[in-house]
Amino acid sequence: MNLGDGELNNGVSGKMIRKGEYTIFNGKEYRFIESDTVGAIELITNDKKDMGNGFTYYKNNIYTKIVRVNEVKELYSINPYAVYKGELFPASEERTTGKVLLVTTNTELAKQMGFERTDKYMYSKSVEWDEVEIIEKRKPYSID
């Protein structure tokens, strides 16, 4: 993966790492899951104000709305990465500490960067937000 290949989007705002499927509906970005209804998806939000746009309460501050695929602008999948000391790693947010969790299967790189072995072939390291630059890789998503 090349940082200049046009697939990566820099400048994620706020301290949140997004991962999963997203779409644009009525000018706003939403997470979505595939719906049991053919040709439809289920939009997901935590914004109670979206109830005014036809969303219904699901549970625990989650609101959903089923829409036809042709009603949304595009479907895409987001995978988060972090640039740490000049290297690119898959990234996620540690729920307990709020730090950024980096992972790799590259043994030499892991040793060089001070990662800990967490599985037979996996190494990880928790770092502070200001030690990394979060980057999102977006890929088109299609419903088959």
C-alpha positions as CSV (number, residue, x, y, z in Angstrom):
1,M,0.0,0.0,0.0
2,N,1.3,3.4,-1.0
3,L,0.4,6.5,0.9
4,G,0.1,8.4,-2.3
5,D,-2.1,5.9,-4.2
6,G,-5.3,7.9,-3.8
7,E,-7.0,5.2,-1.8
8,L,-6.2,6.7,1.6
9,N,-8.0,9.7,3.2
10,N,-6.0,11.7,5.7
11,G,-7.3,14.1,8.3
12,V,-9.8,12.1,10.3
13,S,-11.3,14.6,12.6
14,G,-11.7,14.0,16.3
15,K,-10.5,11.0,18.3
16,M,-12.5,8.3,16.8
17,I,-11.4,5.4,14.6
18,R,-14.1,4.4,12.1
19,K,-14.3,0.9,10.6
20,G,-17.1,-0.8,8.6
21,E,-19.6,0.0,5.9
22,Y,-20.8,3.6,5.3
23,T,-23.0,5.5,2.9
24,I,-24.2,9.0,2.2
25,F,-28.0,9.5,2.6
26,N,-29.5,13.0,2.3
27,G,-26.1,14.6,2.5
28,K,-25.1,12.9,5.8
29,E,-22.8,9.9,6.3
30,Y,-24.2,6.8,8.1
31,R,-23.0,3.4,9.0
32,F,-25.1,0.7,7.4
33,I,-25.7,-3.1,7.4
34,E,-27.3,-5.1,4.7
35,S,-31.1,-5.5,5.1
36,D,-33.1,-8.7,4.7
37,T,-35.2,-6.7,2.2
38,V,-33.8,-7.2,-1.3
39,G,-32.2,-4.1,-2.7
40,A,-32.2,-2.3,0.7
41,I,-29.8,-1.4,3.5
42,E,-30.4,-0.5,7.1
43,L,-28.9,2.9,8.1
44,I,-27.5,3.2,11.7
45,T,-27.1,6.4,13.7
46,N,-26.6,7.4,17.4
47,D,-28.1,10.9,16.7
48,K,-31.6,11.1,18.2
49,K,-32.4,14.1,15.9
50,D,-32.5,11.6,13.0
51,M,-35.8,10.4,14.3
52,G,-37.2,13.5,12.5
53,N,-35.9,11.9,9.3
54,G,-37.7,8.6,9.7
55,F,-35.3,6.7,11.9
56,T,-36.8,4.6,14.6
57,Y,-35.4,3.8,18.0
58,Y,-33.7,0.4,18.2
59,K,-31.9,0.2,21.6
60,N,-29.2,1.9,23.7
61,N,-29.1,5.2,21.8
62,I,-29.1,3.4,18.4
63,Y,-31.6,4.5,15.7
64,T,-32.2,2.7,12.3
65,K,-33.9,3.3,9.0
66,I,-34.3,0.9,6.0
67,V,-33.7,2.6,2.7
68,R,-33.5,1.4,-0.9
69,V,-29.9,1.2,-2.3
70,N,-30.9,3.6,-5.1
71,E,-31.7,6.2,-2.5
72,V,-28.1,6.6,-1.3
73,K,-25.2,8.2,-3.0
74,E,-22.6,5.5,-2.7
75,L,-21.6,2.5,-0.5
76,Y,-18.1,2.1,0.8
77,S,-16.1,0.2,3.3
78,I,-13.7,2.0,5.7
79,N,-10.6,0.3,7.1
80,P,-8.4,2.4,9.5
81,Y,-4.7,2.5,9.5
82,A,-2.1,4.5,11.5
83,V,1.2,5.9,10.4
84,Y,3.6,5.3,13.3
85,K,7.3,6.2,13.1
86,G,7.0,6.2,9.3
87,E,5.3,2.7,9.0
88,L,1.7,1.9,8.2
89,F,-0.3,-0.4,10.6
90,P,-3.9,-1.5,10.8
91,A,-5.4,0.4,13.7
92,S,-8.2,0.3,16.2
93,E,-9.2,2.0,19.4
94,E,-8.6,0.2,22.7
95,R,-11.9,0.4,24.6
96,T,-10.4,0.2,28.0
97,T,-7.5,2.7,27.7
98,G,-8.7,4.8,24.7
99,K,-5.3,4.5,23.1
100,V,-4.7,3.5,19.5
101,L,-3.9,-0.2,19.1
102,L,-1.5,-1.1,16.3
103,V,-1.0,-4.7,15.0
104,T,1.3,-6.5,12.7
105,T,2.4,-10.0,11.7
106,N,5.8,-8.8,10.6
107,T,8.2,-10.2,13.3
108,E,11.2,-8.0,12.4
109,L,9.1,-4.8,12.3
110,A,7.4,-5.7,15.6
111,K,10.8,-6.2,17.3
112,Q,12.1,-3.0,15.8
113,M,9.1,-1.0,17.0
114,G,8.8,-2.5,20.4
115,F,5.5,-4.5,19.8
116,E,4.5,-7.3,22.2
117,R,3.6,-10.8,20.9
118,T,-0.1,-11.3,21.5
119,D,-0.7,-14.5,19.5
120,K,1.3,-17.1,17.6
121,Y,1.8,-14.8,14.6
122,M,0.4,-11.4,15.9
123,Y,2.1,-8.5,17.6
124,S,0.5,-5.4,19.0
125,K,1.3,-2.1,20.6
126,S,-0.8,0.6,22.3
127,V,0.2,4.2,21.5
128,E,-1.0,7.6,22.3
129,W,-3.1,9.5,19.7
130,D,-0.5,12.2,19.2
131,E,2.1,9.5,18.3
132,V,0.1,8.5,15.1
133,E,-1.7,9.9,12.1
134,I,-4.9,8.0,11.5
135,I,-5.7,7.3,7.8
136,E,-8.8,5.6,6.3
137,K,-8.7,3.4,3.3
138,R,-12.0,3.4,1.5
139,K,-13.1,0.7,-0.9
140,P,-16.4,0.6,-2.9
141,Y,-18.9,-1.8,-1.3
142,S,-21.4,-3.7,-3.4
143,I,-24.4,-5.7,-2.3
144,D,-24.6,-9.0,-4.2
